[in-house]
């Protein structure tokens, strides 16, 4: 029951580590840009609620 989340975390951590080894700091660019975009979108006052 807990195998899929643990396996997903392990695969993601391994992929992130491999990307960091090959691309160094630039491996963090896409996740950082995505988080900044989501933070920007969530703080806009003219948007309605995301769900009811």
N, C-alpha and C positions, 0 to 999 in steps of 0.2 A: 504494500500500500504506500509506503514511503519511498520506494525505489524510483519512480519517475521524477519526483522533485529533486531527489539527491543526484540522480544521474544527469538531469538537466543543469543543475548547478555545477557539477563536476565538468561537464562538457563546456559550459560557458566560461568557467574559470580557466580551463585549459586553453580554449580558443583565445581568451583575452591575454593570457600569459604568452602564448605563441605570437600573437599580434604585437605585443609589446617588445618581444625579443627582436622581431624582424623590422618593426616600424618605429620603435622607441616611443617618444612622446606623441608622435603623430597618430598613433593607434587610439589615442583618447579623443581625437578631434570629433569624430562622428557621434559618439555617445554624449560628449559635452555639448555639441551643437543641438542635438535632439532634446536634451534636458533644458537647455536655455530656451528653445522654441516652446516647449510645453509650459515652462514657467511663465513666459511672456503671454501665451494664450490664456492661461488660467487667471491672470491678473487683469485682464481687460474688463473694464466696468460696463461696456456696452453690450456684452454678450449675456444671454440668458443663462439660466442654470443648465448644467450638462445633462441632468436627468430630473425627473419629477419625483 
